[in-house]
């Protein structure tokens, strides 16, 4: 995988998706928008229970499994609602909340991912994530590298 800074990073260096459940909604929307744009479809919403199901799933296949599931969902959706197909497998306890952010570094990582999702992974420029976060583009790229945040390959 190639990062925005040109260095390479192996998928094994990323924390497992099952340990980053707070990232799942952002990734769902990123993959849904990307695929919908490619297929000339309009996806505007996802039912709360479907998103909860995605967040509580164990994700043994990591981010590629999520990406493939969302792409299938966009293809199969006939309206503006994303309909993930039902899937069975290991789940986290439904009553246990997603892992809380415990450190400043984790909070910064979550903020960066949210800004990137909102800007469709545009880092610099007038409408980029750096402006939203109040930092220089180069500072954001450095923080992304330090946090292991790389643009998903679609």
C-alpha positions in Angstrom: 0.0 0.0 0.0 1.4 3.4 -0.9 0.8 6.4 1.4 0.1 10.0 0.4 3.7 10.8 1.5 5.2 8.2 -0.9 6.4 5.7 1.8 5.1 2.2 1.9 3.3 0.5 4.7 2.3 -3.1 4.9 -1.3 -4.0 5.9 0.1 -5.9 8.9 1.2 -2.7 10.5 -2.4 -1.4 10.8 -4.4 -2.3 14.0 -7.1 -4.8 13.3 -10.5 -3.2 12.4 -12.2 -5.1 15.2 -10.0 -3.0 17.6 -11.0 0.3 15.9 -14.8 0.1 15.9 -15.0 3.9 16.2 -13.6 4.0 12.6 -16.2 1.8 11.1 -18.9 4.4 10.5 -16.4 6.7 8.8 -15.1 3.9 6.6 -18.6 2.7 5.7 -19.5 6.2 4.4 -16.1 6.6 2.7 -16.5 3.3 0.8 -20.2 3.8 0.1 -19.7 7.3 -1.4 -16.7 6.1 -3.4 -18.5 3.1 -4.9 -21.8 5.0 -5.4 -20.0 7.7 -7.3 -18.3 5.1 -9.5 -21.6 3.4 -10.2 -23.5 6.7 -10.6 -25.8 5.9 -7.7 -27.0 8.1 -4.8 -26.6 6.6 -1.3 -27.8 9.0 1.4 -28.5 7.0 4.5 -28.1 3.7 6.3 -30.5 2.3 8.8 -29.3 2.6 12.4 -29.7 -1.1 13.1 -27.6 -1.9 10.0 -24.8 0.4 11.1 -24.9 -1.1 14.6 -24.6 -4.5 13.0 -21.5 -3.4 11.1 -20.0 -1.8 14.2 -20.6 -4.8 16.4 -19.3 -7.4 13.9 -15.9 -9.0 14.8 -14.3 -8.3 11.3 -11.9 -11.2 11.0 -11.1 -10.1 7.4 -10.2 -6.6 8.5 -10.8 -3.5 6.3 -10.9 -5.3 2.9 -13.8 -7.4 4.2 -15.6 -4.2 5.1 -14.8 -2.6 1.8 -16.1 -5.6 -0.2 -19.3 -5.8 1.9 -20.0 -2.1 1.3 -19.3 -2.3 -2.4 -21.8 -5.3 -2.6 -24.3 -3.3 -0.6 -24.1 -0.3 -3.0 -24.5 -2.6 -6.0 -27.5 -4.3 -4.5 -29.2 -1.2 -3.1 -32.1 -0.1 -5.4 -32.8 3.2 -3.6 -30.8 5.9 -1.6 -30.6 3.7 1.5 -27.5 1.5 1.9 -28.7 -2.1 2.6 -25.9 -4.3 3.8 -26.7 -8.0 3.2 -27.3 -10.0 6.4 -24.1 -11.8 7.5 -23.4 -14.2 10.3 -20.2 -14.5 12.2 -18.5 -13.6 15.4 -19.8 -10.4 17.0 -18.8 -8.3 20.0 -21.2 -8.2 22.8 -24.1 -6.0 21.7 -24.4 -4.3 25.1 -20.7 -3.4 25.3 -20.1 0.1 23.9 -17.4 0.7 21.3 -13.9 1.1 22.8 -13.5 4.5 24.3 -10.7 6.8 23.2 -8.2 6.6 26.0 -5.3 8.7 25.0 -4.6 12.0 23.3 -3.0 10.2 20.4 -6.1 8.1 19.9 -8.4 11.2 20.1 -6.2 12.9 17.5 -6.3 9.9 15.2 -10.1 9.8 15.4 -10.3 13.6 14.7 -8.0 13.2 11.6 -10.1 10.3 10.3 -13.3 12.2 10.7 -12.0 15.2 8.9 -10.6 13.0 6.1 -14.0 11.3 5.7 -15.8 14.6 5.6 -13.5 15.9 2.9 -13.4 12.7 0.9 -9.7 12.3 1.7 -8.7 15.7 0.4 -5.8 16.7 2.6 -4.9 20.2 1.4 -6.5 23.2 -0.3 -9.4 25.4 0.6 -11.8 22.5 1.4 -9.2 20.0 2.7 -8.9 18.3 6.0 -5.9 20.4 7.1 -8.0 23.6 7.0 -10.8 21.9 9.0 -8.3 20.8 11.6 -6.5 24.2 11.7 -3.1 22.8 10.7 -0.7 23.1 7.7 -1.0 20.4 5.0 2.5 19.2 5.8 1.7 18.9 9.5 -1.4 16.9 8.8 0.6 14.6 6.4 3.2 14.0 9.2 0.5 13.3 11.8 -1.2 10.9 9.3 2.1 9.0 8.8 2.7 8.9 12.6 -0.8 7.5 13.3 -0.6 5.0 10.4 -3.4 6.7 8.5 -3.2 6.0 4.8 -5.7 6.6 2.1 -7.6 3.3 1.5 -6.9 1.9 -2.0 -10.2 1.5 -3.8 
